[in-house]
Amino acid sequence: MRIRLKVTSRGIILRYVMGIPTSKTPTVVLFDKDGQFHSFGYEAQIHYADLVEDEENCGWKYFSDLSLLRYRNQKYTLTDDQNHSMAALDVYSAILKYLKGHLLSNLADRLADLNETDVHWVLPVSASWSLSERKLLADAAENACLSHESLTFVLKPEAAAIYCKEFLSSNEPEFRKTKSSTYFSPGAQFIVLDAGGQTVEVTTHEVQSDGTMMEILYSDVLSPMDGSWGGCLVDSKVNAFLEGLFGTDVMEEFRRIKIDVLELQHSTEMMKRQCKDPENEKEDFKIWLKVPATLLDIFKNANGYAFYKSVAESSYAMSVHVKRKKMYLSNDFVIEMYRESKEKLVRHLREIFRDNPELKNVKTIIMTGGLANSEILRNEVRLSFPGKHVVVPDQADLAVVKGAVMCGFNTKMYLKV
């Protein structure tokens, strides 16, 4: 009898960052002047921002994008905030070593008899990664003392599919009404659309007679090499709007103040969460965006007048107005920032169905990743594919992590290898 697994992150990493609840940590890492690991995640963000503020960041290495590998002189490198490079193997090794120590420390506080050998590690890997890139991660794991016997690699789309299949075919009350178990019976095909910050990976799986899943199609055109397709594309639209409103010179000066840039980034995330699909709203409404005081001061010093006067006389006057330190935007105006991302995604899904007639039996589209939390994107997919059952699991942004943990317990239970 299969025992369903309860996977939770609550109580260990759930936190509020500038008022926003999150169970995830940004993938950023900081090394000191001697090249030694200093910090990871929010701690790295805040410490580096303080260093920049005090003009003491010279020589420190801050990596905010670990996905853009560069292959030079027969090895992979990463480029930091000050355009300095470092071997990707050293960066990844340090991160894995930190994460290992962090988890073991947290578990030790809860489990008195815990041994390191009691833990099995699972590393999700992008399906688009080459064999050499995957070997890089394997070497980093070895450097971090993650033994081969206690380590499993799983592709991110497979991990997301595992999580969705288990939880959507369970007997939990919220899914009984959808009869979701019929969508995961033997022979059923379903698409997993994993929409993250920079990439959107699309895979198709088929449920086998023994309940395992087999990947039958993988699509990797939605990558940073082709331009951002995920949440970063929406963020780029927000940044373009701010530059048009405040001016390029003002925004360039503001971006030197890292701690306030972080505040604006979190405020932008809060703005995106307020955005609603007009199909569900009777009338347009306003969404607020908190503007850092330093940005307002920089604008006034550069132009000689207050920011709110500029907005009232700009081309944005009908959609934006300012009150105190908050900027209020029309919901319809913010939705427009999602348009390109929606159109690209739906167009690509249509091409997949058109070019692969063997997918005619696909009845379900499962959406995971951070962008799946957007009501705008979810409804666009539902409206564009009315004959498909579109499913967004609870905590869609954690689907890969939770599915990876489930896979770690028994790979053969879930995947046909």
C-alpha positions in Angstrom: 0.0 0.0 0.0 1.3 3.4 -0.9 1.8 5.8 2.0 1.2 9.4 1.0 3.9 11.7 2.1 3.4 15.0 3.9 6.0 17.5 2.8 6.2 20.8 4.7 8.5 23.8 4.8 6.4 25.7 7.4 8.1 26.5 10.6 11.6 26.3 9.0 11.8 28.9 6.3 8.4 30.7 6.3 9.1 34.4 7.1 7.9 37.9 6.3 10.2 40.0 4.2 9.3 43.7 4.2 5.7 42.7 4.9 5.5 39.9 2.2 5.0 36.3 3.4 7.4 33.9 1.7 8.6 30.4 2.0 11.4 30.9 -0.5 14.8 32.5 -0.3 16.4 34.5 -3.2 19.2 32.6 -4.9 21.9 35.2 -4.2 25.3 34.7 -2.5 28.0 36.9 -1.1 31.8 36.3 -0.8 34.2 38.5 1.2 37.4 40.1 0.0 39.3 36.9 0.6 36.9 34.9 -1.6 35.4 33.2 1.4 31.7 32.5 1.6 29.9 35.1 3.7 26.1 34.7 3.4 23.2 33.5 1.3 19.7 34.7 0.5 18.1 37.7 2.3 21.1 38.0 4.6 23.4 38.3 1.6 21.1 40.9 0.0 20.9 43.1 3.1 24.6 42.9 4.0 25.8 43.7 0.5 23.3 46.6 0.4 24.9 48.0 3.6 28.4 47.6 2.1 27.4 49.6 -0.9 25.8 52.2 1.2 29.0 52.6 3.2 31.1 52.4 0.0 32.9 49.3 1.4 31.8 46.8 -1.2 35.0 46.9 -3.3 36.6 43.5 -3.4 33.4 41.7 -2.2 31.7 39.4 -4.7 27.9 39.4 -4.9 26.2 37.0 -7.3 22.5 37.7 -7.9 22.1 35.6 -11.0 23.4 32.0 -10.8 21.7 30.8 -13.9 23.9 32.6 -16.5 26.9 30.3 -16.8 29.8 31.4 -19.0 32.1 28.7 -20.5 35.6 30.1 -20.7 39.0 28.4 -20.7 37.4 25.0 -20.3 35.5 25.9 -17.2 32.2 27.6 -16.2 32.3 31.0 -14.5 29.7 33.4 -13.0 29.9 37.2 -13.1 29.1 39.2 -10.0 27.6 42.6 -9.4 30.9 44.4 -10.1 31.5 42.4 -13.3 34.2 40.2 -11.6 34.1 36.5 -12.4 34.5 33.4 -10.2 34.5 29.7 -10.9 30.9 28.4 -10.9 32.1 25.2 -9.2 33.4 27.2 -6.2 30.2 29.3 -6.0 27.9 26.3 -6.2 30.0 24.2 -3.8 29.9 27.0 -1.2 26.1 27.4 -1.5 25.5 23.6 -1.2 27.8 23.5 1.8 25.9 26.3 3.5 22.5 24.8 2.7 23.6 21.5 4.1 24.8 23.0 7.3 21.7 25.2 7.6 19.3 22.3 7.3 21.3 20.0 9.6 21.4 22.7 12.2 17.6 23.3 12.1 16.9 19.5 12.2 19.3 19.1 15.2 17.2 21.5 17.2 14.1 19.2 16.6 15.6 15.7 16.4 18.0 14.9 19.3 19.3 11.6 17.7 19.8 12.9 14.2 22.8 11.6 12.3 24.0 13.1 9.0 23.6 9.8 7.3 19.9 9.9 8.1 19.4 12.6 5.5 19.0 11.9 1.8 19.6 14.9 -0.4 17.7 15.7 -3.6 18.9 18.3 -6.1 16.4 19.5 -8.7 18.0 20.2 -12.1 16.7 22.2 -15.0 15.7 19.9 -17.9 17.5 22.3 -20.2 20.9 21.8 -18.6 23.5 20.0 -20.7 25.4 16.9 -19.4 28.4 19.1 -18.6 26.3 21.5 -16.6 24.8 18.6 -14.6 28.3 17.2 -14.0 29.2 20.7 -12.6 26.4 20.4 -10.1 27.4 16.8 -9.2 31.0 17.9 -8.6 29.8 20.8 -6.4 27.7 18.4 -4.4 30.8 16.2 -3.9 32.8 19.2 -2.8 30.1 20.0 -0.2 30.4 16.5 1.2 27.1 15.2 -0.2 27.9 11.6 -0.7 26.9 9.9 -3.9 25.0 7.2 -1.9 22.8 9.8 -0.2 22.1 12.0 -3.2 19.5 12.0 -6.0 19.1 14.3 -8.9 15.7 14.9 -10.3 14.6 17.1 -13.3 12.5 20.1 -12.2 9.5 19.3 -14.4 9.4 15.7 -13.1 9.5 16.9 -9.5 6.6 19.3 -10.2 4.6 16.5 -11.9 5.2 14.2 -8.9 3.9 16.8 -6.5 0.9 17.6 -8.6 -0.1 14.0 -9.2 0.2 13.0 -5.6 -1.7 15.9 -4.2 -4.3 16.4 -6.9 -5.2 12.7 -6.9 -5.4 12.5 -3.1 -8.5 12.4 -1.1 -8.1 15.9 0.3 -11.5 17.7 0.4 -10.5 20.6 -1.8 -9.9 18.3 -4.7 -12.8 15.9 -4.4 -15.2 18.2 -6.2 -12.9 18.4 -9.3 -12.7 14.6 -9.6 -9.0 15.1 -10.2 -8.1 11.5 -9.6 -9.5 10.7 -13.1 -7.0 12.9 -14.7 -4.1 10.7 -13.3 -5.4 7.3 -14.2 -3.2 4.9 -16.3 -2.9 6.2 -19.8 -3.8 9.8 -18.9 -1.6 12.5 -20.4 -1.0 15.9 -18.9 1.2 19.0 -19.4 3.3 20.6 -16.7 3.8 24.3 -17.2 6.5 25.4 -14.8 6.6 29.2 -14.9 9.4 30.7 -12.9 11.2 34.0 -12.9 13.3 33.7 -16.1 12.2 30.4 -17.7 9.0 28.6 -18.5 9.6 24.9 -19.0 6.8 22.8 -20.6 6.8 19.0 -20.4 4.2 16.4 -21.2 3.8 13.2 -19.1 1.9 10.0 -19.4 0.7 7.9 -16.5 1.8 4.3 -16.8 -0.2 1.2 -15.9 1.8 0.9 -12.6 1.1 4.5 -11.6 4.5 5.8 -12.5 5.0 8.7 -15.0 7.0 8.9 -18.2 8.0 12.1 -19.9 6.9 12.0 -23.6 7.7 15.5 -24.6 9.9 18.3 -23.4 10.0 21.9 -24.7 12.9 24.2 -24.0 12.5 27.4 -26.0 11.4 29.6 -23.2 14.8 30.4 -21.8 16.9 33.5 -21.0 18.7 33.0 -24.3 15.5 33.9 -26.0 14.6 36.7 -23.7 12.8 36.4 -20.3 9.4 34.7 -20.5 8.5 34.3 -16.9 8.0 36.7 -14.0 11.2 38.7 -15.0 9.4 39.8 -18.2 6.7 41.4 -16.1 9.3 43.0 -13.9 11.1 44.4 -16.9 7.8 46.1 -17.9 7.5 47.6 -14.4 11.1 48.9 -14.6 10.4 50.4 -18.1 7.4 52.2 -16.6 9.4 53.6 -13.7 12.1 54.9 -16.0 9.5 56.5 -18.2 7.9 58.1 -15.1 11.0 59.2 -13.1 13.5 59.4 -15.9 16.5 57.2 -16.8 19.1 59.4 -15.0 17.0 59.5 -11.8 16.6 55.7 -11.8 20.3 55.1 -12.5 21.2 57.2 -9.5 18.6 55.5 -7.3 19.8 52.0 -8.2 23.1 52.8 -6.5 21.3 52.7 -3.2 20.9 49.0 -2.9 18.9 48.8 0.3 16.2 51.1 -1.2 16.2 49.1 -4.4 15.4 46.0 -2.3 12.5 47.9 -0.8 11.2 48.9 -4.2 11.5 45.3 -5.4 9.4 44.0 -2.5 6.9 46.8 -3.0 6.6 45.8 -6.7 6.0 42.2 -5.7 3.2 43.3 -3.4 1.7 45.4 -6.3 1.7 42.3 -8.5 -0.1 40.3 -5.9 -2.9 43.0 -5.7 -3.5 42.8 -9.5 -6.8 41.1 -10.4 -8.2 39.7 -13.6 -10.9 42.1 -15.0 -13.1 39.0 -15.7 -13.6 38.8 -12.0 -14.0 42.5 -11.2 -17.1 44.7 -12.0 -15.0 47.8 -12.3 -11.4 49.0 -12.4 -9.7 49.8 -9.1 -6.4 51.2 -7.9 -3.3 49.2 -6.9 -0.8 50.9 -4.6 3.0 50.9 -5.0 5.1 52.3 -2.1 7.8 54.6 -3.4 11.0 54.9 -1.4 11.6 58.4 0.0 15.1 58.5 -1.5 13.7 58.0 -5.0 11.3 61.0 -4.4 14.2 63.1 -3.1 16.5 62.2 -6.0 13.7 63.2 -8.4 13.1 66.5 -6.7 16.8 67.4 -6.6 17.2 66.6 -10.3 14.1 68.4 -11.5 13.5 71.2 -8.9 9.9 70.2 -8.2 7.9 67.5 -6.4 7.2 64.2 -8.1 3.4 64.4 -7.7 3.3 67.5 -9.9 5.2 65.6 -12.7 2.8 62.7 -12.6 -0.3 65.0 -12.9 1.2 66.5 -16.1 2.5 63.3 -17.6 1.0 60.9 -20.1 0.3 58.6 -17.2 -2.0 61.0 -15.5 -5.1 59.0 -16.3 -3.7 55.8 -14.9 -1.4 56.9 -12.1 -1.7 59.3 -9.2 0.5 60.0 -6.1 -0.6 60.5 -2.5 2.0 60.9 0.2 4.6 58.2 -0.5 2.3 55.8 -2.3 1.7 55.7 -6.0 -1.7 54.4 -7.1 -2.1 52.6 -10.4 -5.1 51.5 -12.4 -5.6 47.7 -12.3 -6.1 47.7 -16.0 -2.8 49.6 -16.4 -0.9 47.0 -14.4 -2.6 44.1 -16.3 -1.1 45.5 -19.5 2.3 44.7 -18.1 1.4 41.0 -18.2 0.2 41.1 -21.8 3.4 40.1 -23.6 4.1 37.3 -21.1 0.6 36.0 -21.5 0.7 36.1 -25.3 4.1 34.4 -25.6 3.0 31.6 -23.3 -0.3 30.9 -24.9 1.2 31.1 -28.4 3.8 28.6 -27.4 1.3 26.2 -25.9 -0.8 26.4 -29.1 2.3 25.5 -31.1 3.0 22.5 -29.0 -0.5 21.1 -29.5 -0.4 22.0 -33.3 3.0 20.4 -33.9 2.5 17.3 -31.8 -0.8 15.6 -32.8 0.0 12.7 -30.4 -0.9 15.1 -27.6 -4.5 15.2 -28.7 -5.4 13.1 -25.6 -4.0 15.6 -23.1 -6.8 16.7 -20.9 -5.0 18.5 -18.1 -2.6 21.5 -17.9 -0.9 21.8 -14.5 0.6 25.2 -13.7 3.5 25.5 -11.2 6.2 28.0 -10.4 5.9 31.5 -9.0 4.1 33.0 -12.0 1.4 30.4 -11.6 0.3 32.3 -8.5 -0.8 35.1 -10.8 -4.6 35.2 -11.4 -4.0 37.0 -14.7 -1.9 34.2 -16.2 -4.1 31.4 -14.8 -7.2 32.8 -16.3 -5.6 33.5 -19.6 -4.6 29.8 -19.9 -8.1 28.7 -18.9 -9.8 31.0 -21.4 -7.4 30.0 -24.2 -7.9 26.2 -23.7 -11.5 25.8 -22.6 -11.4 22.1 -23.4 -8.5 21.4 -20.9 -8.7 21.1 -17.2 -6.3 23.7 -15.8 -5.0 22.9 -12.4 -2.9 25.2 -10.0 -1.9 23.3 -6.9 -1.7 25.0 -3.5 1.7 26.6 -3.0 2.5 26.3 -6.7 5.8 28.0 -6.3 7.0 25.2 -4.0 5.8 22.3 -6.3 9.4 21.5 -7.5 10.8 21.5 -4.0 8.1 19.3 -2.5 8.0 17.0 -5.5 11.8 16.5 -5.2 11.4 15.5 -1.6 8.8 13.0 -2.5 10.9 11.6 -5.3 13.8 11.2 -2.8 11.9 8.7 -0.7 11.2 6.4 -3.7 12.2 7.3 -7.2 10.8 4.1 -8.7 7.4 4.8 -7.2 7.0 7.8 -9.3 9.2 7.7 -12.4 9.5 5.2 -15.2 13.3 4.9 -15.7 
